[in-house]
């Protein structure tokens, strides 16, 4: 599956199949949440939350690709990501784009 953040793929004619998306809500356990809150006092990267967001983006992308594959897509164009805090220590990540089939 080809994923691009442009609305075209060089050298390919595309037939648009429709919007596809994948999402997840992730949180860290209470122990990690407490240790990360102490980190905010001294500054620096919040590695546990960085890992959490990387995992969330990967899972959202996987779900988006699965939805596109179910439609028979060859690629997803105009891929975008969005995130929002659901509650303290938990975030939703959504990946979305347009599923396309190559015209032969």
N, CA, C and O atoms as a Tinker XYZ file with bonds, in Angstrom:
   416  protein
     1  N      0.854000   -1.177000    0.000000    73     2
     2  CA     0.000000    0.000000    0.000000    64     1     3
     3  C      0.894000    1.233000    0.000000    63     2     4     5
     4  O      1.784000    1.375000    0.839000    81     3
     5  N      0.644000    2.111000   -0.946000    73     3     6
     6  CA     1.386000    3.369000   -1.034000    64     5     7
     7  C      0.623000    4.434000   -0.253000    63     6     8     9
     8  O     -0.584000    4.592000   -0.433000    81     7
     9  N      1.317000    5.158000    0.603000    73     7    10
    10  CA     0.728000    6.257000    1.361000    64     9    11
    11  C      1.490000    7.531000    1.022000    63    10    12    13
    12  O      2.715000    7.572000    1.141000    81    11
    13  N      0.773000    8.572000    0.600000    73    11    14
    14  CA     1.402000    9.857000    0.302000    64    13    15
    15  C      0.562000   10.988000    0.877000    63    14    16    17
    16  O     -0.645000   10.847000    1.075000    81    15
    17  N      1.225000   12.115000    1.143000    73    15    18
    18  CA     0.479000   13.257000    1.665000    64    17    19
    19  C      0.172000   14.284000    0.572000    63    18    20    21
    20  O     -0.213000   15.415000    0.865000    81    19
    21  N      0.344000   13.880000   -0.686000    73    19    22
    22  CA    -0.044000   14.707000   -1.820000    64    21    23
    23  C     -1.348000   14.151000   -2.395000    63    22    24    25
    24  O     -1.780000   13.058000   -2.031000    81    23
    25  N     -1.967000   14.917000   -3.296000    73    23    26
    26  CA    -3.226000   14.435000   -3.876000    64    25    27
    27  C     -3.005000   13.724000   -5.208000    63    26    28    29
    28  O     -3.945000   13.525000   -5.977000    81    27
    29  N     -1.754000   13.343000   -5.475000    73    27    30
    30  CA    -1.424000   12.622000   -6.702000    64    29    31
    31  C     -0.236000   11.699000   -6.438000    63    30    32    33
    32  O      0.466000   11.841000   -5.437000    81    31
    33  N     -0.024000   10.756000   -7.349000    73    31    34
    34  CA     1.171000    9.909000   -7.347000    64    33    35
    35  C      1.755000   10.030000   -8.746000    63    34    36    37
    36  O      1.113000    9.661000   -9.730000    81    35
    37  N      2.962000   10.541000   -8.829000    73    35    38
    38  CA     3.597000   10.792000  -10.116000    64    37    39
    39  C      3.557000    9.552000  -11.011000    63    38    40    41
    40  O      3.934000    8.456000  -10.596000    81    39
    41  N      3.094000    9.751000  -12.240000    73    39    42
    42  CA     3.055000    8.676000  -13.218000    64    41    43
    43  C      1.857000    7.755000  -13.114000    63    42    44    45
    44  O      1.751000    6.800000  -13.884000    81    43
    45  N      0.954000    8.013000  -12.186000    73    43    46
    46  CA    -0.219000    7.151000  -12.010000    64    45    47
    47  C     -1.500000    7.942000  -12.237000    63    46    48    49
    48  O     -1.637000    9.077000  -11.780000    81    47
    49  N     -2.431000    7.324000  -12.947000    73    47    50
    50  CA    -3.772000    7.883000  -13.056000    64    49    51
    51  C     -4.610000    7.212000  -11.980000    63    50    52    53
    52  O     -4.588000    5.990000  -11.833000    81    51
    53  N     -5.348000    8.018000  -11.232000    73    51    54
    54  CA    -6.038000    7.509000  -10.045000    64    53    55
    55  C     -7.545000    7.567000  -10.182000    63    54    56    57
    56  O     -8.098000    8.524000  -10.724000    81    55
    57  N     -8.200000    6.537000   -9.685000    73    55    58
    58  CA    -9.645000    6.507000   -9.548000    64    57    59
    59  C     -9.938000    6.592000   -8.054000    63    58    60    61
    60  O     -9.559000    5.703000   -7.292000    81    59
    61  N    -10.609000    7.655000   -7.638000    73    59    62
    62  CA   -10.894000    7.869000   -6.221000    64    61    63
    63  C    -11.973000    6.909000   -5.738000    63    62    64    65
    64  O    -13.034000    6.794000   -6.352000    81    63
    65  N    -11.694000    6.219000   -4.631000    73    63    66
    66  CA   -12.663000    5.272000   -4.069000    64    65    67
    67  C    -13.429000    5.864000   -2.897000    63    66    68    69
    68  O    -14.587000    5.511000   -2.674000    81    67
    69  N    -12.802000    6.753000   -2.151000    73    67    70
    70  CA   -13.487000    7.379000   -1.030000    64    69    71
    71  C    -12.596000    7.590000    0.179000    63    70    72    73
    72  O    -11.434000    7.183000    0.202000    81    71
    73  N    -13.160000    8.227000    1.167000    73    71    74
    74  CA   -12.455000    8.539000    2.407000    64    73    75
    75  C    -12.217000    7.271000    3.216000    63    74    76    77
    76  O    -13.100000    6.421000    3.337000    81    75
    77  N    -11.014000    7.156000    3.766000    73    75    78
    78  CA   -10.703000    6.080000    4.707000    64    77    79
    79  C    -10.099000    6.704000    5.947000    63    78    80    81
    80  O     -9.464000    7.757000    5.887000    81    79
    81  N    -10.308000    6.039000    7.074000    73    79    82
    82  CA    -9.786000    6.572000    8.332000    64    81    83
    83  C     -9.481000    5.440000    9.294000    63    82    84    85
    84  O     -9.979000    4.322000    9.162000    81    83
    85  N     -8.653000    5.768000   10.253000    73    83    86
    86  CA    -8.357000    4.852000   11.342000    64    85    87
    87  C     -8.107000    5.690000   12.572000    63    86    88    89
    88  O     -7.535000    6.776000   12.476000    81    87
    89  N     -8.524000    5.211000   13.722000    73    87    90
    90  CA    -8.306000    5.996000   14.939000    64    89    91
    91  C     -8.064000    5.088000   16.128000    63    90    92    93
    92  O     -8.354000    3.892000   16.098000    81    91
    93  N     -7.531000    5.684000   17.164000    73    91    94
    94  CA    -7.316000    4.989000   18.421000    64    93    95
    95  C     -7.245000    6.022000   19.537000    63    94    96    97
    96  O     -6.946000    7.194000   19.304000    81    95
    97  N     -7.522000    5.570000   20.740000    73    95    98
    98  CA    -7.321000    6.391000   21.936000    64    97    99
    99  C     -6.347000    5.633000   22.810000    63    98   100   101
   100  O     -6.578000    4.475000   23.157000    81    99
   101  N     -5.263000    6.286000   23.163000    73    99   102
   102  CA    -4.193000    5.659000   23.931000    64   101   103
   103  C     -3.986000    6.401000   25.250000    63   102   104   105
   104  O     -4.232000    7.603000   25.350000    81   103
   105  N     -3.531000    5.663000   26.253000    73   103   106
   106  CA    -3.144000    6.285000   27.526000    64   105   107
   107  C     -1.970000    5.510000   28.097000    63   106   108   109
   108  O     -1.702000    4.376000   27.699000    81   107
   109  N     -1.286000    6.128000   29.022000    73   107   110
   110  CA    -0.194000    5.476000   29.737000    64   109   111
   111  C     -0.716000    5.037000   31.102000    63   110   112   113
   112  O     -1.687000    5.588000   31.618000    81   111
   113  N     -0.051000    4.032000   31.675000    73   111   114
   114  CA    -0.485000    3.586000   32.998000    64   113   115
   115  C     -0.193000    4.652000   34.044000    63   114   116   117
   116  O      0.597000    5.564000   33.796000    81   115
   117  N     -0.809000    4.548000   35.185000    73   115   118
   118  CA    -0.719000    5.573000   36.227000    64   117   119
   119  C      0.715000    5.809000   36.688000    63   118   120   121
   120  O      1.082000    6.941000   37.007000    81   119
   121  N      1.526000    4.764000   36.728000    73   119   122
   122  CA     2.928000    4.925000   37.132000    64   121   123
   123  C      3.690000    5.814000   36.171000    63   122   124   125
   124  O      4.415000    6.716000   36.589000    81   123
   125  N      3.523000    5.557000   34.872000    73   123   126
   126  CA     4.182000    6.389000   33.855000    64   125   127
   127  C      3.637000    7.809000   33.907000    63   126   128   129
   128  O      4.386000    8.772000   33.745000    81   127
   129  N      2.329000    7.939000   34.135000    73   127   130
   130  CA     1.715000    9.258000   34.181000    64   129   131
   131  C      2.305000   10.090000   35.314000    63   130   132   133
   132  O      2.576000   11.278000   35.141000    81   131
   133  N      2.502000    9.472000   36.464000    73   131   134
   134  CA     3.063000   10.186000   37.615000    64   133   135
   135  C      4.508000   10.594000   37.348000    63   134   136   137
   136  O      4.890000   11.734000   37.615000    81   135
   137  N      5.317000    9.666000   36.822000    73   135   138
   138  CA     6.718000   10.008000   36.561000    64   137   139
   139  C      6.833000   11.100000   35.504000    63   138   140   141
   140  O      7.725000   11.945000   35.586000    81   139
   141  N      5.946000   11.096000   34.516000    73   139   142
   142  CA     5.990000   12.135000   33.491000    64   141   143
   143  C      5.555000   13.483000   34.055000    63   142   144   145
   144  O      6.041000   14.521000   33.605000    81   143
   145  N      4.650000   13.487000   35.031000    73   143   146
   146  CA     4.237000   14.755000   35.630000    64   145   147
   147  C      5.393000   15.392000   36.399000    63   146   148   149
   148  O      5.509000   16.617000   36.433000    81   147
   149  N      6.250000   14.574000   37.015000    73   147   150
   150  CA     7.440000   15.119000   37.671000    64   149   151
   151  C      8.391000   15.726000   36.646000    63   150   152   153
   152  O      9.052000   16.725000   36.933000    81   151
   153  N      8.467000   15.146000   35.474000    73   151   154
   154  CA     9.353000   15.636000   34.422000    64   153   155
   155  C      8.958000   17.045000   34.000000    63   154   156   157
   156  O      9.816000   17.829000   33.593000    81   155
   157  N      7.676000   17.377000   34.090000    73   155   158
   158  CA     7.240000   18.713000   33.695000    64   157   159
   159  C      7.792000   19.782000   34.624000    63   158   160   161
   160  O      7.845000   20.954000   34.251000    81   159
   161  N      8.202000   19.402000   35.825000    73   159   162
   162  CA     8.774000   20.370000   36.762000    64   161   163
   163  C     10.164000   20.829000   36.333000    63   162   164   165
   164  O     10.535000   21.981000   36.559000    81   163
   165  N     10.932000   19.934000   35.715000    73   163   166
   166  CA    12.305000   20.268000   35.346000    64   165   167
   167  C     12.471000   20.489000   33.844000    63   166   168   169
   168  O     13.502000   21.001000   33.407000    81   167
   169  N     11.496000   20.119000   33.070000    73   167   170
   170  CA    11.560000   20.303000   31.620000    64   169   171
   171  C     12.202000   19.122000   30.917000    63   170   172   173
   172  O     12.767000   18.233000   31.553000    81   171
   173  N     12.107000   19.125000   29.611000    73   171   174
   174  CA    12.684000   18.069000   28.803000    64   173   175
   175  C     11.621000   17.256000   28.098000    63   174   176   177
   176  O     10.423000   17.489000   28.259000    81   175
   177  N     12.083000   16.299000   27.314000    73   175   178
   178  CA    11.182000   15.455000   26.536000    64   177   179
   179  C     10.441000   14.478000   27.431000    63   178   180   181
   180  O     11.028000   13.875000   28.330000    81   179
   181  N      9.155000   14.327000   27.181000    73   179   182
   182  CA     8.333000   13.359000   27.895000    64   181   183
   183  C      8.321000   12.073000   27.081000    63   182   184   185
   184  O      7.409000   11.835000   26.289000    81   183
   185  N      9.338000   11.250000   27.282000    73   183   186
   186  CA     9.560000   10.083000   26.431000    64   185   187
   187  C      8.405000    9.088000   26.465000    63   186   188   189
   188  O      8.068000    8.510000   25.432000    81   187
   189  N      7.799000    8.879000   27.609000    73   187   190
   190  CA     6.690000    7.922000   27.691000    64   189   191
   191  C      5.506000    8.393000   26.836000    63   190   192   193
   192  O      4.844000    7.584000   26.186000    81   191
   193  N      5.247000    9.696000   26.842000    73   191   194
   194  CA     4.153000   10.220000   26.021000    64   193   195
   195  C      4.530000   10.223000   24.548000    63   194   196   197
   196  O      3.676000   10.013000   23.687000    81   195
   197  N      5.801000   10.460000   24.255000    73   195   198
   198  CA     6.270000   10.388000   22.869000    64   197   199
   199  C      6.064000    8.977000   22.320000    63   198   200   201
   200  O      5.596000    8.807000   21.195000    81   199
   201  N      6.415000    7.967000   23.117000    73   199   202
   202  CA     6.195000    6.573000   22.722000    64   201   203
   203  C      4.710000    6.288000   22.534000    63   202   204   205
   204  O      4.311000    5.624000   21.578000    81   203
   205  N      3.907000    6.793000   23.448000    73   203   206
   206  CA     2.468000    6.582000   23.366000    64   205   207
   207  C      1.907000    7.151000   22.059000    63   206   208   209
   208  O      1.102000    6.500000   21.394000    81   207
   209  N      2.329000    8.356000   21.695000    73   207   210
   210  CA     1.821000    8.978000   20.475000    64   209   211
   211  C      2.335000    8.262000   19.225000    63   210   212   213
   212  O      1.602000    8.137000   18.243000    81   211
   213  N      3.577000    7.794000   19.247000    73   211   214
   214  CA     4.102000    7.021000   18.113000    64   213   215
   215  C      3.310000    5.730000   17.923000    63   214   216   217
   216  O      2.976000    5.358000   16.798000    81   215
   217  N      3.013000    5.051000   19.030000    73   215   218
   218  CA     2.206000    3.822000   18.964000    64   217   219
   219  C      0.806000    4.122000   18.444000    63   218   220   221
   220  O      0.261000    3.365000   17.640000    81   219
   221  N      0.233000    5.214000   18.898000    73   219   222
   222  CA    -1.113000    5.589000   18.477000    64   221   223
   223  C     -1.145000    5.912000   16.982000    63   222   224   225
   224  O     -2.064000    5.486000   16.284000    81   223
   225  N     -0.157000    6.657000   16.481000    73   223   226
   226  CA    -0.113000    6.967000   15.051000    64   225   227
   227  C      0.039000    5.694000   14.218000    63   226   228   229
   228  O     -0.603000    5.546000   13.178000    81   227
   229  N      0.884000    4.785000   14.676000    73   227   230
   230  CA     1.095000    3.522000   13.945000    64   229   231
   231  C     -0.198000    2.703000   13.897000    63   230   232   233
   232  O     -0.537000    2.150000   12.851000    81   231
   233  N     -0.916000    2.619000   15.005000    73   231   234
   234  CA    -2.163000    1.852000   15.045000    64   233   235
   235  C     -3.243000    2.516000   14.194000    63   234   236   237
   236  O     -3.973000    1.830000   13.479000    81   235
   237  N     -3.351000    3.838000   14.265000    73   235   238
   238  CA    -4.339000    4.548000   13.447000    64   237   239
   239  C     -4.042000    4.356000   11.962000    63   238   240   241
   240  O     -4.958000    4.165000   11.163000    81   239
   241  N     -2.764000    4.407000   11.595000    73   239   242
   242  CA    -2.371000    4.197000   10.203000    64   241   243
   243  C     -2.724000    2.785000    9.753000    63   242   244   245
   244  O     -3.254000    2.594000    8.659000    81   243
   245  N     -2.431000    1.797000   10.595000    73   243   246
   246  CA    -2.738000    0.394000   10.279000    64   245   247
   247  C     -4.235000    0.217000   10.028000    63   246   248   249
   248  O     -4.630000   -0.461000    9.079000    81   247
   249  N     -5.056000    0.815000   10.862000    73   247   250
   250  CA    -6.509000    0.696000   10.708000    64   249   251
   251  C     -6.993000    1.388000    9.441000    63   250   252   253
   252  O     -7.901000    0.891000    8.773000    81   251
   253  N     -6.396000    2.532000    9.103000    73   251   254
   254  CA    -6.751000    3.235000    7.870000    64   253   255
   255  C     -6.399000    2.376000    6.657000    63   254   256   257
   256  O     -7.196000    2.255000    5.727000    81   255
   257  N     -5.207000    1.781000    6.667000    73   255   258
   258  CA    -4.773000    0.918000    5.557000    64   257   259
   259  C     -5.703000   -0.287000    5.427000    63   258   260   261
   260  O     -6.067000   -0.660000    4.311000    81   259
   261  N     -6.090000   -0.899000    6.535000    73   259   262
   262  CA    -7.005000   -2.041000    6.492000    64   261   263
   263  C     -8.336000   -1.662000    5.850000    63   262   264   265
   264  O     -8.900000   -2.436000    5.077000    81   263
   265  N     -8.834000   -0.471000    6.172000    73   263   266
   266  CA   -10.093000   -0.010000    5.576000    64   265   267
   267  C     -9.926000    0.191000    4.071000    63   266   268   269
   268  O    -10.819000   -0.152000    3.297000    81   267
   269  N     -8.786000    0.745000    3.653000    73   267   270
   270  CA    -8.524000    0.951000    2.229000    64   269   271
   271  C     -8.383000   -0.382000    1.494000    63   270   272   273
   272  O     -8.904000   -0.544000    0.390000    81   271
   273  N     -7.682000   -1.329000    2.104000    73   271   274
   274  CA    -7.529000   -2.654000    1.483000    64   273   275
   275  C     -8.874000   -3.338000    1.297000    63   274   276   277
   276  O     -9.094000   -4.021000    0.297000    81   275
   277  N     -9.775000   -3.157000    2.259000    73   275   278
   278  CA   -11.109000   -3.750000    2.149000    64   277   279
   279  C    -11.897000   -3.160000    0.977000    63   278   280   281
   280  O    -12.805000   -3.802000    0.449000    81   279
   281  N    -11.547000   -1.937000    0.574000    73   279   282
   282  CA   -12.193000   -1.292000   -0.578000    64   281   283
   283  C    -11.509000   -1.664000   -1.894000    63   282   284   285
   284  O    -11.990000   -1.299000   -2.967000    81   283
   285  N    -10.388000   -2.388000   -1.817000    73   283   286
   286  CA    -9.638000   -2.751000   -3.014000    64   285   287
   287  C     -8.682000   -1.676000   -3.483000    63   286   288   289
   288  O     -8.309000   -1.657000   -4.656000    81   287
   289  N     -8.277000   -0.785000   -2.603000    73   287   290
   290  CA    -7.402000    0.332000   -2.965000    64   289   291
   291  C     -5.967000   -0.123000   -3.197000    63   290   292   293
   292  O     -5.501000   -1.102000   -2.614000    81   291
   293  N     -5.281000    0.619000   -4.068000    73   291   294
   294  CA    -3.855000    0.412000   -4.310000    64   293   295
   295  C     -3.010000    1.388000   -3.498000    63   294   296   297
   296  O     -1.838000    1.127000   -3.227000    81   295
   297  N     -3.612000    2.516000   -3.109000    73   295   298
   298  CA    -2.870000    3.557000   -2.398000    64   297   299
   299  C     -3.838000    4.445000   -1.629000    63   298   300   301
   300  O     -5.053000    4.386000   -1.817000    81   299
   301  N     -3.264000    5.266000   -0.762000    73   299   302
   302  CA    -4.034000    6.305000   -0.064000    64   301   303
   303  C     -3.298000    7.619000   -0.300000    63   302   304   305
   304  O     -2.111000    7.746000    0.003000    81   303
   305  N     -4.021000    8.590000   -0.844000    73   303   306
   306  CA    -3.434000    9.903000   -1.100000    64   305   307
   307  C     -3.967000   10.914000   -0.092000    63   306   308   309
   308  O     -4.985000   10.693000    0.565000    81   307
   309  N     -3.250000   12.027000    0.008000    73   307   310
   310  CA    -3.643000   13.129000    0.889000    64   309   311
   311  C     -3.795000   12.670000    2.337000    63   310   312   313
   312  O     -4.747000   13.048000    3.020000    81   311
   313  N     -2.849000   11.851000    2.798000    73   311   314
   314  CA    -2.890000   11.322000    4.168000    64   313   315
   315  C     -2.648000   12.447000    5.165000    63   314   316   317
   316  O     -1.738000   13.259000    4.997000    81   315
   317  N     -3.465000   12.482000    6.191000    73   315   318
   318  CA    -3.362000   13.492000    7.250000    64   317   319
   319  C     -3.521000   12.814000    8.607000    63   318   320   321
   320  O     -4.117000   11.742000    8.716000    81   319
   321  N     -2.978000   13.458000    9.634000    73   319   322
   322  CA    -3.113000   12.993000   11.014000    64   321   323
   323  C     -3.658000   14.129000   11.857000    63   322   324   325
   324  O     -3.374000   15.302000   11.614000    81   323
   325  N     -4.444000   13.755000   12.851000    73   323   326
   326  CA    -4.957000   14.729000   13.807000    64   325   327
   327  C     -4.964000   14.069000   15.170000    63   326   328   329
   328  O     -5.152000   12.857000   15.283000    81   327
   329  N     -4.758000   14.864000   16.202000    73   327   330
   330  CA    -4.815000   14.313000   17.556000    64   329   331
   331  C     -5.494000   15.309000   18.482000    63   330   332   333
   332  O     -5.522000   16.512000   18.225000    81   331
   333  N     -6.032000   14.779000   19.550000    73   331   334
   334  CA    -6.654000   15.621000   20.562000    64   333   335
   335  C     -6.590000   14.916000   21.904000    63   334   336   337
   336  O     -6.593000   13.688000   21.980000    81   335
   337  N     -6.533000   15.707000   22.949000    73   335   338
   338  CA    -6.549000   15.155000   24.299000    64   337   339
   339  C     -7.972000   14.780000   24.652000    63   338   340   341
   340  O     -8.891000   15.585000   24.505000    81   339
   341  N     -8.151000   13.560000   25.115000    73   339   342
   342  CA    -9.476000   13.095000   25.518000    64   341   343
   343  C     -9.663000   13.367000   27.008000    63   342   344   345
   344  O    -10.731000   13.782000   27.460000    81   343
   345  N     -8.592000   13.119000   27.752000    73   343   346
   346  CA    -8.527000   13.410000   29.176000    64   345   347
   347  C     -7.052000   13.500000   29.523000    63   346   348   349
   348  O     -6.210000   13.203000   28.675000    81   347
   349  N     -6.715000   13.893000   30.725000    73   347   350
   350  CA    -5.304000   13.998000   31.086000    64   349   351
   351  C     -4.636000   12.630000   30.937000    63   350   352   353
   352  O     -5.086000   11.641000   31.516000    81   351
   353  N     -3.561000   12.587000   30.155000    73   351   354
   354  CA    -2.822000   11.344000   29.966000    64   353   355
   355  C     -3.362000   10.437000   28.887000    63   354   356   357
   356  O     -2.832000    9.345000   28.681000    81   355
   357  N     -4.426000   10.868000   28.178000    73   355   358
   358  CA    -4.996000   10.051000   27.096000    64   357   359
   359  C     -5.209000   10.930000   25.873000    63   358   360   361
   360  O     -5.634000   12.080000   25.982000    81   359
   361  N     -4.907000   10.369000   24.709000    73   359   362
   362  CA    -5.047000   11.131000   23.474000    64   361   363
   363  C     -5.671000   10.269000   22.388000    63   362   364   365
   364  O     -5.432000    9.064000   22.307000    81   363
   365  N     -6.477000   10.916000   21.555000    73   363   366
   366  CA    -7.024000   10.263000   20.372000    64   365   367
   367  C     -6.168000   10.681000   19.184000    63   366   368   369
   368  O     -5.800000   11.848000   19.050000    81   367
   369  N     -5.860000    9.726000   18.332000    73   367   370
   370  CA    -5.166000   10.002000   17.077000    64   369   371
   371  C     -6.018000    9.442000   15.959000    63   370   372   373
   372  O     -6.496000    8.310000   16.037000    81   371
   373  N     -6.209000   10.238000   14.917000    73   371   374
   374  CA    -6.931000    9.778000   13.735000    64   373   375
   375  C     -6.050000   10.001000   12.521000    63   374   376   377
   376  O     -5.424000   11.050000   12.369000    81   375
   377  N     -6.012000    8.998000   11.662000    73   375   378
   378  CA    -5.327000    9.085000   10.364000    64   377   379
   379  C     -6.415000    8.995000    9.310000    63   378   380   381
   380  O     -7.319000    8.166000    9.424000    81   379
   381  N     -6.343000    9.837000    8.283000    73   379   382
   382  CA    -7.358000    9.793000    7.243000    64   381   383
   383  C     -6.773000   10.205000    5.898000    63   382   384   385
   384  O     -5.756000   10.895000    5.833000    81   383
   385  N     -7.417000    9.780000    4.852000    73   383   386
   386  CA    -6.983000   10.104000    3.502000    64   385   387
   387  C     -7.998000    9.597000    2.496000    63   386   388   389
   388  O     -9.098000    9.181000    2.857000    81   387
   389  N     -7.612000    9.637000    1.227000    73   387   390
   390  CA    -8.490000    9.186000    0.152000    64   389   391
   391  C     -7.934000    7.914000   -0.452000    63   390   392   393
   392  O     -6.807000    7.893000   -0.947000    81   391
   393  N     -8.726000    6.852000   -0.412000    73   391   394
   394  CA    -8.332000    5.578000   -1.016000    64   393   395
   395  C     -8.474000    5.712000   -2.530000    63   394   396   397
   396  O     -9.455000    6.261000   -3.032000    81   395
   397  N     -7.470000    5.197000   -3.246000    73   395   398
   398  CA    -7.478000    5.275000   -4.706000    64   397   399
   399  C     -7.091000    3.931000   -5.307000    63   398   400   401
   400  O     -6.410000    3.116000   -4.685000    81   399
   401  N     -7.549000    3.730000   -6.536000    73   399   402
   402  CA    -7.192000    2.543000   -7.326000    64   401   403
   403  C     -6.486000    3.066000   -8.570000    63   402   404   405
   404  O     -6.902000    4.064000   -9.158000    81   403
   405  N     -5.421000    2.386000   -8.964000    73   403   406
   406  CA    -4.691000    2.787000  -10.178000    64   405   407
   407  C     -5.510000    2.415000  -11.398000    63   406   408   409
   408  O     -6.088000    1.331000  -11.470000    81   407
   409  N     -5.551000    3.343000  -12.368000    73   407   410
   410  CA    -6.217000    3.091000  -13.643000    64   409   411
   411  C     -5.159000    2.501000  -14.576000    63   410   412   413
   412  O     -4.116000    3.117000  -14.797000    81   411
   413  N     -5.418000    1.324000  -15.119000    73   411   414
   414  CA    -4.428000    0.665000  -15.987000    64   413   415
   415  C     -4.506000    1.121000  -17.407000    63   414   416
   416  O     -3.736000    0.655000  -18.247000    81   415
